[in-house]
Amino acid sequence: MTDDIAFLTALRHDLHAHPELGFEEERTSDIVARLLAEAGLSVHRGLGSTGVVGTLKVGNGTRTIGLRADMDALAMPEVAERPYKSKFAGKMHACGHDGHTTLLIGAARELAKARNFSGTVHFIFQPAEEGRGGAKRMVEDGLFQLFPCDAVYGLHNMPGLDTDEMAVVEGPQLASSDSWRVTFRGTGTHGAKPHLGRDPITAMGAFLSALQTIVGRVVDPLQPAVVSACSVQAGDPKALNVIPDLVEIGGTARAYSADVRNQLEEEIGRLAHGTASMFGIKADYQFIRRIPPVINHPDATARALVAAKDVFGEKVRTTFPPSTAGDDFAFFAGEAPGCYVWLGNGPAVDGALHHNTAYDFNDDAIVSGVRFWTRLVERELPIDAEDKNAAA
């Protein structure tokens, strides 16, 4: 196993040094496809543009599962100095997808060698998880028609958990991730003569101050939700005596349930149109549904928990707070019962959490991560008496 760990560590460092953004993972997918083929898996390429699916069938088992790793990096600079620092300015693996890819390759190699299961495993290497819609594209391209799954599993590293810890929790794990835009259309005029126009900036102020009443006074207080305004575009700083015609506002909305997600869409629009009416202007409103919430299925979670306890023992957490971040693994879990687990990444060194310019996947998690994936397959797809007799 020592040689395998050395190989996987070198692979992880190589992927880290050569980050590729969503739908641009040509080098990464070439490496993934080559290593899967060398391990004896059948390889399918092109789903979601740069996606790769490796399939390994052993024995007579009829159950099929999918294991997913994301491959893309983020459009941000890497500031920390390390031997395998990103070679490309403005691109880095700041969320650990280099590690996720490495773990799943390691598991595929190990399972292909040991063949200690009976059934079919699809190793799904997904492009463009970071907001560019890779999972949705793979589903639309026929992922689950070509590779049906009885269950599908995802794994993400989590700073703050030890590398010999894992959290496996039923229910919501990540929030929906949606965007919204509001444009207030007023009538521009001289800043000294506001009565001659219709001021969209004043309307914007009222809208922004009232926005948090949606979470604070409309959504059930027992249901988590987030509504944030993250962009405001209005006027020209070189023309401070001009009230503009337009104000454009954009933001994000997060929820853990479909009902609250629908409620946020409706209420942001109601508030925008109501504010516009109050100020005698017009409002354009758009709610862009991007990623549903990730909600772990009870049966898939129970199966993952058994495997996690085999590997991590008492250090498996069955309670862990969900994240308000999003992950498009939700599209896979919408096609088959799904479970998304958190693998410890050790302490957040110097506060470097996900999407931080100094973040790095922890190589100490490689062993435990590979062991979890392999044990999950062996637990999910056990060898039955018929397979044992055939082997004998």
C-alpha positions as CSV (number, residue, x, y, z in Angstrom):
1,M,0.0,0.0,0.0
2,T,3.0,2.3,0.6
3,D,3.8,2.4,-3.1
4,D,0.1,3.2,-3.9
5,I,0.0,6.0,-1.4
6,A,3.2,7.5,-2.9
7,F,1.7,7.2,-6.3
8,L,-1.6,8.8,-5.3
9,T,0.2,11.6,-3.4
10,A,2.3,12.4,-6.5
11,L,-0.8,12.3,-8.6
12,R,-2.7,14.7,-6.3
13,H,0.2,17.1,-6.3
14,D,0.4,17.0,-10.1
15,L,-3.4,17.7,-10.4
16,H,-3.0,20.6,-7.9
17,A,-0.2,22.1,-10.0
18,H,-2.3,21.9,-13.2
19,P,-5.8,23.2,-12.2
20,E,-8.4,23.5,-14.9
21,L,-11.7,25.3,-14.7
22,G,-15.1,23.8,-15.4
23,F,-15.6,22.2,-18.8
24,E,-11.9,22.9,-19.5
25,E,-10.6,19.7,-17.7
26,E,-9.0,18.2,-20.8
27,R,-5.7,17.3,-19.1
28,T,-7.3,16.1,-16.0
29,S,-9.8,13.9,-17.8
30,D,-7.1,12.5,-20.0
31,I,-5.2,11.4,-16.9
32,V,-8.3,10.0,-15.3
33,A,-9.3,8.0,-18.4
34,R,-5.8,6.6,-18.8
35,L,-5.5,5.5,-15.3
36,L,-8.9,3.9,-15.2
37,A,-8.2,2.0,-18.5
38,E,-4.8,0.9,-17.2
39,A,-6.6,-0.6,-14.1
40,G,-8.9,-2.6,-16.4
41,L,-12.1,-0.5,-16.3
42,S,-14.2,0.3,-19.3
43,V,-14.1,4.0,-19.9
44,H,-16.7,6.3,-21.4
45,R,-15.8,10.0,-22.1
46,G,-17.7,13.1,-23.2
47,L,-20.7,13.3,-20.9
48,G,-20.9,16.9,-19.7
49,S,-18.2,17.7,-22.2
50,T,-15.1,16.6,-20.2
51,G,-16.8,14.1,-17.9
52,V,-15.4,10.5,-17.5
53,V,-17.2,7.4,-16.3
54,G,-15.2,4.3,-15.5
55,T,-17.2,1.0,-15.0
56,L,-16.0,-2.0,-13.1
57,K,-18.2,-5.2,-13.0
58,V,-17.3,-8.1,-10.9
59,G,-19.2,-11.3,-10.2
60,N,-22.9,-12.0,-10.7
61,G,-24.3,-9.3,-8.5
62,T,-27.1,-7.3,-10.0
63,R,-26.8,-4.2,-7.8
64,T,-25.2,-1.1,-9.3
65,I,-23.9,2.0,-7.6
66,G,-22.2,5.2,-8.6
67,L,-19.4,7.0,-6.9
68,R,-18.7,10.6,-7.8
69,A,-15.7,12.9,-7.7
70,D,-15.5,16.5,-9.0
71,M,-12.5,17.5,-11.1
72,D,-12.6,21.3,-11.6
73,A,-10.6,24.1,-10.0
74,L,-11.6,27.7,-9.1
75,A,-10.8,31.0,-10.9
76,M,-8.7,32.5,-8.1
77,P,-5.0,32.9,-7.4
78,E,-3.0,30.6,-5.2
79,V,-0.8,32.7,-2.7
80,A,0.7,30.0,-0.5
81,E,4.1,28.8,-1.5
82,R,4.3,25.0,-1.9
83,P,6.3,22.7,-4.2
84,Y,3.2,21.9,-6.2
85,K,1.7,25.4,-6.4
86,S,-0.6,26.1,-9.3
87,K,1.4,26.8,-12.5
88,F,-1.5,28.9,-13.9
89,A,-2.2,32.4,-12.7
90,G,-5.7,32.9,-11.6
91,K,-6.5,29.2,-11.3
92,M,-6.2,27.0,-8.2
93,H,-7.6,23.9,-6.6
94,A,-9.0,25.8,-3.6
95,C,-11.8,23.3,-2.7
96,G,-9.9,20.0,-2.8
97,H,-11.3,18.5,-6.0
98,D,-7.7,17.4,-6.8
99,G,-8.0,15.3,-3.7
100,H,-11.4,14.0,-4.6
101,T,-10.3,12.9,-8.0
102,T,-7.2,11.2,-6.5
103,L,-9.3,9.3,-3.9
104,L,-11.7,7.9,-6.5
105,I,-8.8,6.8,-8.8
106,G,-7.2,5.2,-5.8
107,A,-10.4,3.3,-5.0
108,A,-10.9,2.2,-8.6
109,R,-7.3,0.8,-8.8
110,E,-7.7,-1.0,-5.4
111,L,-11.1,-2.5,-6.3
112,A,-9.9,-3.6,-9.7
113,K,-7.0,-5.4,-8.1
114,A,-8.8,-7.0,-5.2
115,R,-12.1,-7.7,-6.9
116,N,-13.7,-8.3,-3.5
117,F,-17.3,-7.5,-4.4
118,S,-20.0,-8.7,-6.7
119,G,-21.9,-6.1,-8.8
120,T,-21.2,-3.0,-10.9
121,V,-19.6,0.3,-9.9
122,H,-19.6,3.4,-12.0
123,F,-16.8,5.8,-11.1
124,I,-18.2,9.2,-12.1
125,F,-15.6,12.0,-12.6
126,Q,-17.7,15.1,-13.0
127,P,-16.6,18.4,-14.6
128,A,-17.7,21.9,-13.6
129,E,-19.0,21.5,-10.1
130,E,-18.1,25.1,-9.1
131,G,-21.2,26.8,-10.3
132,R,-21.0,25.9,-14.0
133,G,-23.5,23.1,-14.0
134,G,-21.4,20.0,-14.7
135,A,-23.7,17.5,-13.0
136,K,-26.8,18.8,-14.7
137,R,-25.0,18.6,-18.1
138,M,-24.0,15.0,-17.4
139,V,-27.6,14.0,-16.5
140,E,-28.9,15.8,-19.5
141,D,-26.4,14.0,-21.7
142,G,-27.9,10.6,-20.5
143,L,-25.6,9.6,-17.6
144,F,-28.3,7.6,-15.8
145,Q,-29.7,6.1,-19.0
146,L,-26.3,4.8,-20.0
147,F,-25.2,4.0,-16.5
148,P,-28.2,3.3,-14.3
149,C,-27.5,3.3,-10.5
150,D,-29.4,1.9,-7.6
151,A,-27.6,4.4,-5.4
152,V,-25.1,7.2,-5.9
153,Y,-22.5,8.6,-3.4
154,G,-20.5,11.7,-3.1
155,L,-17.6,12.7,-0.8
156,H,-16.2,16.1,0.1
157,N,-13.3,17.1,2.3
158,M,-14.1,19.1,5.4
159,P,-11.5,21.2,7.3
160,G,-12.0,21.1,11.0
161,L,-12.6,17.3,11.1
162,D,-9.6,15.1,11.6
163,T,-8.3,13.1,8.7
164,D,-9.4,10.0,10.6
165,E,-13.0,11.3,11.0
166,M,-16.0,11.2,8.7
167,A,-19.5,12.7,9.1
168,V,-22.4,10.6,7.7
169,V,-25.7,12.3,8.3
170,E,-29.2,11.7,7.1
171,G,-31.2,14.6,5.7
172,P,-30.1,18.0,4.4
173,Q,-26.3,18.4,3.8
174,L,-26.0,21.4,1.5
175,A,-28.4,24.2,0.6
176,S,-30.0,25.0,-2.7
177,S,-28.0,27.6,-4.5
178,D,-30.0,30.1,-6.6
179,S,-29.4,33.6,-7.9
180,W,-31.8,36.5,-8.2
181,R,-31.8,39.8,-10.0
182,V,-33.9,42.9,-9.6
183,T,-33.8,45.9,-11.9
184,F,-35.6,49.1,-10.7
185,R,-36.6,51.3,-13.6
186,G,-37.2,54.9,-12.6
187,T,-36.9,58.2,-14.4
188,G,-33.5,59.9,-14.2
189,T,-33.2,63.6,-13.4
190,H,-30.9,66.2,-12.0
191,G,-29.7,65.4,-8.5
192,A,-30.8,68.8,-7.4
193,K,-34.3,68.3,-8.8
194,P,-35.5,64.9,-7.6
195,H,-39.1,65.9,-7.8
196,L,-38.9,65.9,-11.6
197,G,-38.0,62.2,-11.8
198,R,-38.6,58.9,-10.1
199,D,-35.6,57.9,-8.0
200,P,-34.7,54.2,-8.3
201,I,-31.8,54.6,-5.7
202,T,-34.2,55.5,-2.9
203,A,-36.3,52.5,-3.9
204,M,-33.2,50.3,-3.8
205,G,-32.5,51.4,-0.2
206,A,-36.0,50.5,0.9
207,F,-35.8,47.2,-0.9
208,L,-32.4,46.3,0.6
209,S,-33.4,47.2,4.2
210,A,-36.6,45.2,3.9
211,L,-34.9,42.2,2.2
212,Q,-34.0,40.4,5.5
213,T,-37.6,40.5,6.7
214,I,-38.2,37.6,4.3
215,V,-36.0,35.3,6.5
216,G,-36.8,37.1,9.7
217,R,-40.6,37.5,9.4
218,V,-41.9,35.3,6.5
219,V,-40.0,32.0,6.5
220,D,-40.7,29.6,9.4
221,P,-38.0,30.3,12.0
222,L,-37.4,26.5,12.3
223,Q,-36.5,26.4,8.6
224,P,-33.0,27.8,7.8
225,A,-32.8,30.2,4.9
226,V,-30.4,32.8,3.5
227,V,-31.1,35.8,1.2
228,S,-28.2,38.0,0.4
229,A,-27.8,41.0,-1.9
230,C,-24.3,40.7,-3.3
231,S,-24.2,43.2,-6.2
232,V,-25.5,46.7,-6.7
233,Q,-25.0,48.8,-9.8
234,A,-26.3,52.3,-9.9
235,G,-25.3,55.6,-11.4
236,D,-21.8,56.9,-12.2
237,P,-19.3,58.0,-9.6
238,K,-18.2,60.7,-12.1
239,A,-21.7,62.1,-12.3
240,L,-22.7,62.8,-8.7
241,N,-25.4,65.2,-9.7
242,V,-27.4,62.7,-11.8
243,I,-30.1,60.5,-10.5
244,P,-30.0,57.4,-12.8
245,D,-32.8,55.7,-14.6
246,L,-31.8,52.2,-13.5
247,V,-30.6,50.3,-10.5
248,E,-29.5,46.7,-10.8
249,I,-29.3,44.4,-7.8
250,G,-28.2,40.8,-7.6
251,G,-27.8,38.2,-5.0
252,T,-28.1,34.6,-3.8
253,A,-30.8,32.6,-2.0
254,R,-30.3,29.4,0.0
255,A,-32.6,26.8,1.5
256,Y,-32.7,23.2,2.6
257,S,-36.2,22.4,1.5
258,A,-38.1,22.7,-1.8
259,D,-41.0,24.6,0.0
260,V,-38.7,27.2,1.5
261,R,-36.9,27.5,-1.9
262,N,-40.2,28.2,-3.6
263,Q,-41.1,30.7,-0.8
264,L,-37.8,32.6,-1.3
265,E,-38.4,33.0,-5.0
266,E,-42.0,34.3,-4.5
267,E,-41.2,36.6,-1.6
268,I,-38.1,38.3,-3.2
269,G,-40.3,39.1,-6.2
270,R,-43.2,40.3,-4.1
271,L,-41.0,42.6,-2.2
272,A,-39.3,43.9,-5.4
273,H,-42.6,44.6,-7.1
274,G,-44.2,46.0,-3.9
275,T,-41.3,48.4,-3.4
276,A,-41.4,49.6,-7.0
277,S,-45.1,50.2,-6.7
278,M,-44.6,52.2,-3.5
279,F,-42.1,54.5,-5.3
280,G,-44.0,54.8,-8.5
281,I,-41.4,53.0,-10.7
282,K,-41.1,49.6,-12.4
283,A,-39.3,46.4,-11.4
284,D,-38.0,43.6,-13.4
285,Y,-37.4,40.4,-11.4
286,Q,-35.6,37.2,-12.3
287,F,-35.0,34.1,-10.0
288,I,-32.4,31.7,-11.5
289,R,-32.7,28.2,-10.2
290,R,-29.2,26.8,-10.2
291,I,-28.7,23.9,-7.7
292,P,-31.3,22.0,-5.6
293,P,-30.4,21.2,-2.0
294,V,-28.4,18.0,-1.3
295,I,-30.6,15.8,1.0
296,N,-29.2,12.4,2.0
297,H,-31.6,9.5,1.5
298,P,-32.2,7.3,4.6
299,D,-31.3,4.0,3.0
300,A,-28.2,5.2,1.2
301,T,-27.1,7.0,4.3
302,A,-27.5,3.8,6.4
303,R,-25.4,1.9,3.9
304,A,-22.7,4.6,3.9
305,L,-22.7,4.7,7.7
306,V,-21.9,0.9,7.9
307,A,-18.9,1.3,5.6
308,A,-17.7,4.5,7.4
309,K,-17.8,2.7,10.8
310,D,-15.7,-0.1,9.4
311,V,-13.0,2.4,8.5
312,F,-13.3,5.2,11.1
313,G,-14.9,3.3,14.0
314,E,-16.0,5.6,16.8
315,K,-14.8,8.7,15.0
316,V,-17.8,8.6,12.6
317,R,-20.1,11.5,13.3
318,T,-23.8,11.0,12.8
319,T,-24.6,14.6,13.7
320,F,-22.9,17.4,11.8
321,P,-24.3,20.8,10.8
322,P,-25.3,21.2,7.1
323,S,-23.5,23.7,5.0
324,T,-25.2,26.7,3.3
325,A,-22.8,26.2,0.4
326,G,-24.2,24.2,-2.6
327,D,-23.1,21.2,-4.6
328,D,-24.6,20.0,-7.8
329,F,-24.3,16.4,-6.7
330,A,-28.0,17.2,-5.9
331,F,-28.7,16.5,-9.6
332,F,-27.3,13.0,-9.3
333,A,-29.2,12.4,-6.0
334,G,-32.3,13.4,-7.8
335,E,-31.9,10.4,-10.2
336,A,-31.1,7.7,-7.6
337,P,-31.0,7.5,-3.8
338,G,-28.0,9.5,-2.7
339,C,-25.6,10.1,0.2
340,Y,-23.0,12.8,0.5
341,V,-20.4,12.3,3.2
342,W,-17.8,14.6,4.8
343,L,-14.2,13.4,5.0
344,G,-11.9,15.2,7.5
345,N,-9.2,17.4,6.1
346,G,-7.5,18.2,9.4
347,P,-7.1,21.7,10.9
348,A,-7.8,24.8,8.8
349,V,-4.1,25.9,8.6
350,D,-3.9,29.6,9.2
351,G,-7.7,29.8,8.7
352,A,-7.5,28.5,5.1
353,L,-10.9,27.0,4.6
354,H,-12.5,26.1,1.2
355,H,-12.2,28.8,-1.5
356,N,-9.3,30.4,0.4
357,T,-6.1,31.4,-1.6
358,A,-4.0,29.4,0.8
359,Y,-6.2,26.3,1.0
360,D,-4.9,22.8,0.3
361,F,-6.2,19.3,0.4
362,N,-4.6,17.3,3.2
363,D,-2.6,14.3,1.9
364,D,-3.1,12.5,5.2
365,A,-6.7,12.0,4.2
366,I,-5.8,9.9,1.1
367,V,-5.5,6.6,3.0
368,S,-8.8,7.0,4.9
369,G,-10.6,8.3,1.8
370,V,-9.6,5.4,-0.4
371,R,-10.4,2.9,2.3
372,F,-13.9,4.4,2.7
373,W,-14.7,4.2,-1.0
374,T,-13.4,0.6,-1.3
375,R,-15.2,-0.5,1.9
376,L,-18.4,1.1,0.7
377,V,-18.3,-0.9,-2.5
378,E,-17.5,-4.1,-0.6
379,R,-20.4,-3.5,1.8
380,E,-22.9,-2.4,-0.9
381,L,-22.0,-5.2,-3.3
382,P,-21.2,-8.2,-1.2
383,I,-20.0,-11.5,-2.7
384,D,-22.7,-14.1,-2.4
385,A,-22.5,-17.9,-2.2
386,E,-22.9,-18.3,-6.0
387,D,-19.9,-16.0,-6.6
388,K,-17.8,-17.8,-4.0
389,N,-18.6,-21.2,-5.7
390,A,-17.8,-19.8,-9.1
391,A,-14.5,-18.5,-7.8
392,A,-13.7,-21.8,-6.2
